[in-house]
Amino acid sequence: MPKTVEIRDLDDDVYVALGRRAAEAGVSVSELLRAELTRLAARPTLEEWLARTARRSSAIDRTEILAALDEQRGAWPGAGGCGSGGLDGTATPRRR
């Protein structure tokens, strides 16, 4: 059986933004919120997602992932080859 939800103390600017989005989508604010809440309820919680992804195994290790990211991003600015220029002024080794 369908349920009713009441949200109190909603800021005016939030309601105006919701009204604008609903109008752009050609639906009422209630329909917009119903769709968004349905989408939110279908998503796993952070704990559920972490539990599900922790079970996955991969043939690629962390080092290979970091190397691929470094290759795509290019050299770290100010790294000076083998790494320097940490935020606290200490040397930071380049990831490999």
C-alpha angles and dihedrals in degrees: 000000000000117000131212122229123197121198115200131199095021110170115247093236090054092052091047090052091049090049090051092050092047091050091049089052092045094239137106122263088251091054091047092050092045090055093045093048091048089052091047093049091051093055118091118246117252090257092051092048093049092048091050096046094044089066093058118099125205135200088214118081129211093260092057091048093051091047091052091049091049090050092052095043098042128219119343110254110256092007092127095207107296097031138283139150106071117182091255093049094258124119116269117203117233113251116247 
